[in-house]
Amino acid sequence: IPFRSGDRKLAYERFKEGLSICPNSSFLNFSMGQEHEYANEIDQMISCFDKTIFPKIPASYILMQGRYCYLWDKYQKGLEYVCKLIPAYLELKILDTTFLHIRGMPFFQQTWQYIVSFSKLIGDYSSADEILEKIKSTCHEADLELIEREYNCIKEDNFAPIKERLIQNLSENSNNKFPTGYQRMQLSILEAQDINYSEQAIKRIDEEIIGENDFQWLNDIKILAKASISAKFNLEEEVEYQNIFLQKQALLFEPDNCLNFFLLDYQEKIKKIYRERKTV
């Protein structure tokens, strides 16, 4: 209750008391780890997270551990935590999104993108390569060919094939009623990154209107994208966008979302601001 009501000091004390009684509780260790992150006690956070066991805590908590590690550049630890989910996918074998959702598992694409993000930030794709080969040989009911093609684009830092696919898909689906804001925003960011003039690049981002049926957090992706563009042309404007973004996304975007919208490298800059503001 104190955690949910924002009384983090009292939450800290209660979780600490709980752990003194049940030191091996995965739930309490996860919760205490969150409080250590809030208090900038990152070594203690890692110590708590190391004591959690999946599936004694939900898979969503494992991804949250990865997100906290990402915020503090603990990439190897984040990769270690998220990789705990891979044996479950291999055991289930079916990667259909509904099938996984019913069983409390994140979509494989989300977990995979966490792994790729950490691999990219570490500069070592060997773990991701090994995981993908195991998934390809064991699992089905997912477009693993597409996943591998996009993975290769990231490894090669060549997003032209992704841009071509987005253009084709949006053209083919122009008459259907399904929301396309996600794909349109991906394409607009890729196109804006190729424009050498600030006003034109930001105009390209602003052209995309997020509809009522689209994810509304895409509006915050727009702000982060405009901050990244301004970084090359107008530092004062960049700071303005950064401040707006931080007001809307206190914990920043998850690494998988940044990867999907080609903003993973830029959010490294925002992470420094996040940490500086927490230590003031």
N, C-alpha and C positions, 0 to 999 in steps of 0.2 A: 504493500500500500504506500509506504513512504517513497519508494522508487517511482511508482506511477504518478504520484502527486507532486514529484519534483523535490522532495526533501532528501537529497542525496546524502547528506551527513548522517541522518538517522538510518537511512537504508544501509549505509556502510557499516554502522555499528551493529545493526541487526543481522546482516549477513555474516559479519565477523563472529558474532555470538553463535550463530547457527553452525558455522564451521568448527567452532571449538567443541561442539557436541557431535557433529556428523562430518568429520574431516574428509571423508571419502565421497561425499555427495557430489555428483557431477553437476546437478542443478545449482547447488550453493557455490561451488567453485566457479561455475560460469558467471553467476550473478556477482560474486565478489570480484571476479576478473574485470567485469564492466565498471565496478566502482573504482578499482585501481586505475583503469584507463582514465576515468573522469578526474581522478586526483593526480594524473600524470605519473603514476607509479608503475612504469611499464615493465620492469623486471618482475614485480609482484604480479602484474596481470598475466605475464607469460607463465609464471609458476602456477597460478590457478588454472589457466587453460590447459596446461600440461596434465592436470589431474582429472580432466573431463574425459568421458568415454562415450563414444557413439556406438549403439543407439540409446544409451541411457539419457542422453539429451537429444532433442530433435535435430534433424539435419539443418534446419534454418539457423539454429544456434551455432553450428559448425561454420556456416558461411559468415555469420556475424563475427566469430572469432577471427576469421580471415580478414574481414573488413577492418577490425580494430588493428590487426597487425599491419595491414596496408597503410593505415593512417600514420604509423610510427616507423615505417620503413623496415619492418621486421618481415621481409619478404620470404625468407626461408622458412620461418615458423608458420607464416600464413599458408604457404604451399603445403607444409607438413599437415596442418589441420585439415585443409580442404581435401587433401588426398585420402583422408580417412573415409570419405564417402564412396570412393571408387569401388572397393570390394562389394558394396551393396548393389551398385549398378551391374557389376559382373555377375552377381548371384541372381538378380532379377532377370537379366538378359534382355528384357523388353524396355525400350526407351521411349515408348509412346507417352506423350505428355500427360494425358488423362490417367493412364495406368500408374505413372509415377506419382502424380498428385494425390490420388486416392491412398497411396501407401506412404504419404508424408515425405516424399523425396522431392527435392528441387528438380526442375527440368535439367536434363543432362547438359544442355547447351550452356546454362548458367554456371553450373559447377565447372564445366570445361573452360569457360571464358575466365573464370577466376584463376584456374591453373595456368592458362596461357598468359594472363596478365602478370602473374608472379614470375613466370619463366622469362618473359620479356624484360621485366625490371631487374631480375637477377642477371640476365644475359646468358642464360643456359637453358636450352630447350630439351635437354636429354630426358628429363622426367616426363615431360609432356609427350615427347615422341613415343616413349615406352607405353604410356597410358593409352594413347590413341591406337597403337597396334593391338593392345589387349582388347580394347573396346570393339575394334573392327572385326576381330576374330571371334568374338563371343556374343555381341549384342546386335539387335536389329530393331526395326521400326523407328528409325531416325535417318535423316539424310546425311549419312556419314561422309559421303563423297563431297557434299557441299561444305561440311564442317572442315574436312581436310583441305579443300581448295582455299578456303578463307584463312585457315591456319598457315598455309604456305605463303599467302600474301603478306601476313603479318611478319613471318620470319624473314621474308625477302624485302620487307618495307616497300611493297609495290601494291597500291590499292586500285590500280587501273582496272583489273578484272572485276573487283567488287563494284566499282562505279558502273561498268558496262552491264553487270547483272541487275543492278538497281534500276537503271534506265529501262532495260528490257522488261523487267517485272512490272514496273509502274505503267509502262505503255500497254502491256497485255491486260492489266487489271484496271484500266482507266474507267471502265464502264460499270464495275461492280460496286456494291454498296459497303464493302468492308473498309474499315479505317486504314488509311495508308500513311498517317502522319509519321510513324516510326521510320519507314523506308524513305519518305520524302526528306525527313530531317537528316538522315544519314547521307543522302545524295547532296543535299544543299551544303552540308559541311565539307564534303569532299570537293565540291565545285568551288566553294568559297576559299578553300585553302590554296587553290591554284590561281586565284586572282591577286594581282600585285598592287591593287589600290584599295585602301581601307574602306572608303565609302561604298564602293561597288561590292566588296566582299561582305560587308555587314548588311547591305541591301539584299544580297542573295540569301542570307540567313533569314532576314525579316520577311522575305517573300512567302515563307512557309507558314501558313495559318494552321494552328492546332485546333482541330474540330472538337465538338462536344464528345464524340465517341473515341477520340484518341487519348492516350495517356497524358494527363495534364502536366506531369513532371517534364514533359518534352519542352515546355516553356522555359524551364530552368536549364535544360541542355542548351537552348538558344542563347541564354545569358552567358554560360560558360564558353560556348563557341565564340561569341562576340568578344569576350575577354581575351581569348587566345589570339584572335585576329588583331585586336588592338595592341597586343604585346609587340607586334612587328612595326606598328605605325605611330601609336599615340599612347604613351605610358599613363597620362592622366586619365584618359578614357578607360584604359585597362583597369586602373584602380577602382573607378566608379563601378564597372561591371563586376569586379571581384567582390566589392562590398555588397552589392545587390544579391549576388549569388550566395554569399555566406549567410545572409539574412534568411534565405529561403532553404538552403541545404546545410544545416549546422554540421552534419557529419560528412559533408561532401557527397559525391556520387560514388557508388560501389565501383570497384575496379572493372567489373565486367561491363557496366554501362559505359564507363569511359573508353574501354577498348572498343565497344561496338560503335561508338560515335567518334573514334579517332582522336580522342582528347586525353588519352592516358598520360602521354608525356607532359602535356600542359598542366594537368591537375597536380603534378609533382610540385609545381610552383605554389599552388593554392594550399597544399598540405603544409608547407612551411608557415604560412600565415595562420592556418588552423592551430598549429602547435604553439606558435608565438603568442597568440591570443589566449590560449589556455594557461600559459605560464605567467601571465601578467596578474 
